[in-house]
Amino acid sequence: MDFIRAAVILFSLLLSVSAQKPVLSIEPRSAVVNQDGTVSFRCRVVSGSQPIQLEWKRLNNQPLGDNVKVGPDGSVLTIASARPGNQGQYRCIATNAQGKTTITGVLTVKQAPKVRVTPSGPVTVRVGQSLSLECHVTGRPRPSITWVKQVGGQETVLAYTTTDAKATLQVSVMAAEDSGTYLCRAQSREGSAEEKVELRMEGGASVAMEPKATVSQTDLLAVEGQSITMHCQATGSPAPEISWSKLRAPLPWQHKTAGGTLTLTNVGRQDSGQYICNATNAVGYMEAYVQLEVDSPPYATSVPDQVVARRGDTLRLQCIAHGSHPISFQWSRVGGASLSTGARSTKDGRLSITQLKVSDSGNYKCVATNHVGTSETVATVTVRA
């Protein structure tokens, strides 16, 4: 009787273990992605009775979005070309006959600053008039906001805040020098943006001034595949228009311009060169220059990559690498064996072995290295008796 009771208890325990609600894990629990970037959440079933159905939902059952895709088995959710509206919580819901389990991943979308100034210029004012200039800023993380006045290539800071999404500047026009160019600039670790408004005295334009253009950095160094941002500021009256060009070549097709900012994405060595910021108004124009150098890691090949030789012959291999110089070369045998006593290598990637032996057969590896990275290639050598 005791044996039967124990068997019943054991059977009940086995049933309770096998008949289990889903247990889930999610990776990552939280993710941060740049705007226009791609990120994935993976929902994994740790245990639970099959069959288990997986689905993804947003908080409050909002639609996932047209740039959100779920993999065939329902476990992977991918957000491509992320935008601010994708930020929030994503719930992985697992359901079986025993019940339902939910686990949540949190996404934060970083956003470069954007600026909108009201009223937009030019604005005509009278002596004695007061005017409110409003700067509305978006971005994540929240950008700092700075109001400045530009006069003769110099900037005077008038207001600054790091806590608000809007900064209002009160301008009292008491004399001609109170007119001119006012600029709102938003900055965060994701970049910067700015917009200007020009105040003109009633009865005539403000004093005409030729443009003055400056760039934040005159020399930039990048690695192949990175994104690069160039900033140009210009003063003058009327407010100058800013345009970008490249010396003796068109701008790269993957470029964006916003105000005085030029952004290049996924740069390659062909994007190296001089970039020109041109500030133009009715009085004249001025140029400022940025020199960009794009470095690339080496890409190594062996010439030849397969050799069949006879015992006593001389082996000659050449390791060739494309990429930013200087490039160093290192030959070795795959598997850890030492190069034979007749082996000689040179700084330019040549390997020679005199008086080949059958034991010299095998794979030879060349590693090419520069200050950006490394690349390797393998040559197969067969020595016949």
TORVEXMI-114243 format. One record per residue (C-alpha): residue in one letter; x, y, z. Coordinates in pm, whole numbers, plus 50000, padded with zeros to 5 digits. Layout:
! TORVEXMI-114243
AXYZ/...
This chain:
! TORVEXMI-114243
M500005000050000/D502865023850087/F504505015349755/I501335024849563/R500995057649755/A504655066549682/A504175058649314/V501095081149298/I503025109749465/L505965105349226/F503625104948925/S501935136949047/L505315153949088/L506365144048736/L503095157648599/S503545190748781/V507075194248641/S506185185048284/A502925204948283/Q504535238848341/K503885274648231/P506595288748007/V509735302748168/L511425329947958/S514625349847930/I515305379947706/E518555393347569/P519275421847603/R516995433947883/S517655469547770/A519265483447455/V520395517547331/V520525524246955/N521355554346740/Q518595568746524/D518545549646191/G520425520746357/T519335484346391/V518805464446711/S517345430246800/F515795414447109/R515885376347147/C513245358947359/R514285323947472/V512065297047622/V513995283047919/S511405256548009/G507725248647985/S505295223747832/Q505145223447456/P503625235247234/I504515271247322/Q503455300847108/L505525332847112/E504315367647018/W505595403247062/K503585433347172/R504285468847280/L503125484247605/N499385492247595/N499165470547281/Q500445498247054/P501305486246699/L504885473946661/G505605497446368/D506335492146001/N510095490046064/V509755462446326/K510005426246212/V509565393346401/G511545362646295/P509885330746161/D509855312646497/G508715343846685/S511745345146913/V513655374446756/L512285409746720/T514345433846505/I513945471546476/A515585485046158/S516205521946083/A515225530346441/R513345562846501/P512215580546820/G508735564746798/N510315530446843/Q511505538947192/G509765520647475/Q509005486047609/Y508615454547401/R506885424547558/C507595388447461/I504515367647548/A504715329647566/T501495309147586/N500865271947637/A498045250547781/Q499185258448136/G499115296248103/K500895327347982/T504255343448069/T505515378347976/I509035392947978/T509935428447875/G512845444847691/V513375482547693/L514675502347394/T516175537447404/V516675555647072/K519395582147070/Q518505612346855/A520725640046720/P519565675146816/K517125694446597/V516385731746627/R513425753446528/V513425791146593/T510285812546599/P509735837246454/S511845827946154/G513865856446008/P514405881445887/V512315901046140/T511845938746113/V511785957146448/R511365993246565/V513566011746812/G512136006047160/Q510395973647061/S510805941647263/L510735907947093/S510635872047216/L512745847047023/E511845810747097/C514175781347033/H512475747247031/V514845717647056/T514425679847027/G517005652547079/R517885623647303/P519705627347533/R518265661847593/P520565687947433/S521835719547597/I520535751747440/T522625783047386/W521495816747247/V524315837847104/K524605870046907/Q527055870546617/V528945902446542/G531975904646313/G532885868046345/Q532595868546725/E529885852646938/T528425866347261/V526525841547477/L523155855847584/A521355825947742/Y522065789447827/T520025760247963/T520445722648003/T517065714748157/D514415727547915/A513285718047566/K512635754747485/A514715785947546/T513145820447511/L515335850847451/Q513905885347522/V515465911647296/S514915948947359/V515885969147053/M517146002447185/A519806010246921/A521065998446582/E523605975446743/D520755955046896/S519785943746546/G521785917246363/T522095879246373/Y520915858546670/L521685821246675/C520295792446879/R522565762146912/A521635727747055/Q524395703747157/S524575668647300/R526975639547272/E524965629046964/G525875660846773/S524825696946735/A522355717946535/E521705754946504/E519365780246345/K519665817846298/V517255846846291/E518155881546166/L516695912846323/R516525943546098/M515815979246200/E512645994346057/G513396018845776/G516325999345634/A518325967945651/S520905962545918/V524475972145834/A525715950145549/M528655927745638/E530615903045428/P530345866745539/K532905851745773/A533065813745774/T534785791646032/V534895753846085/S535105736846423/Q537965713946306/T540255719346010/D541735684146010/L539795651946064/L541025615946077/A538595586946035/V538645549245998/E536895532645706/G533225526145788/Q532845554046045/S530515584246026/I532045619146022/T530425652846099/M531815686545990/H530505718946142/C530665752945971/Q529515786046117/A529055818145925/T528275853946021/G527375883945806/S524505906345710/P522295896045545/A522685861945709/P524845840645476/E523725808745307/I526045779245377/S526845752145121/W529385723545114/S531515710144829/K534565688144781/L537725699044603/R537915684444250/A535215658444324/P531495656344402/L530345651344760/P530035614444858/W526595600944773/Q526055590745138/H526035626245274/K523545648345456/T523565685945508/A521615704745774/G522345741545827/G526105743845849/T526615706945928/L527845681145678/T527565644345776/L529285615945589/T528255580145672/N530215548145611/V533275566545482/G535855549745259/R539385558845152/Q537945575144839/D536245600945067/S539615615045176/G540245650545056/Q539485687045116/Y535925697645195/I534865733845144/C532305753645343/N531115783145134/A529235811645307/T527495835445064/N525325866445097/A524555896944882/V527805913644989/G530245885744911/Y531415851045004/M534035833245215/E535325797545227/A536565775845513/Y538295742445466/V538335708045632/Q540945681945538/L539665646245584/E541925615645585/V540275581345593/D542425551845706/S541605515645626/P542775482345767/P544945460245545/Y543575434145307/A546195407145246/T546635382444958/S549435358044876/V550955354944530/P550845326544454/D548465310744704/Q549205274644597/V552665261044510/V553805226544402/A557595222744404/R560265195844407/R562745188344681/G565775211044646/D563865238944470/T563575274544603/L560165287044722/R559205323344668/L555995338344810/Q554875374844804/C552375388745055/I550525418744911/A548295441245123/H546075470645036/G545285496045309/S546765525545496/H550555525745521/P552865517245682/I552015479945669/S554205453345834/F554275416445735/Q554895384945938/W555195349945788/S554685318145992/R553615282145947/V550055272346028/G549955247746316/G552875262046510/A555785245146329/S558905266746285/L560045279545949/S562905258945808/T566495270745845/G566565281045479/A563645305345520/R564145342845471/S561495370145494/T561705406945404/K559965438445526/D557985441245202/G556265407545258/R558495383545062/L559205348145189/S561815325645031/I562955290645131/T566005275144964/Q566735238044937/L563125227544996/K562485195345183/V559365173845185/S558885184545547/D558465220445423/S555035210745282/G552105227245456/N550225260045496/Y552095292945536/K550345322945687/C551095359645624/V549735385045874/A549615421145750/T549295448146019/N548825485846022/H547665510746286/V544015503046203/G543945464946212/T545255432146074/S544535408045789/E545895373745710/T546195351345407/V547345315245366/A549435299045093/T549525260945050/V552915245544964/T553385209744845/V556975196344812/R557385163844621/A560365140844649/
